[in-house]
């Protein structure tokens, strides 16, 4: 029985780089549409932020656009994964506490469910890295090791 369990564990360990890849691709997809909507109407985003009493709403609108746009590109490529995951986590925390938390948890009620899942995936990428299917690993193998 122990040999069976160890055999299964060894086979599963060969798949350990798939979750970070899936997390990156899911997050890249998830940040793409909001980034494109914000780029297309940055003034409306700044006004929306002003209506929620964000400090420096125009600056924060541009920062959100920059973070989400660079985020979906870098996450897709697996480039600077840990670094970009930090400001994206901050964006998710701001979204949770200023937009979604008042609606409860459920995604169907515009609750904080989806941003919370994104935050968990981002924290996982910060801690474990992008996985071997990434440009980060290629750079590390070529220049750091």
Order of alpha helices (4+ residues) and beta strands (2+ residues): alpha-alpha-alpha-alpha-alpha-alpha-alpha
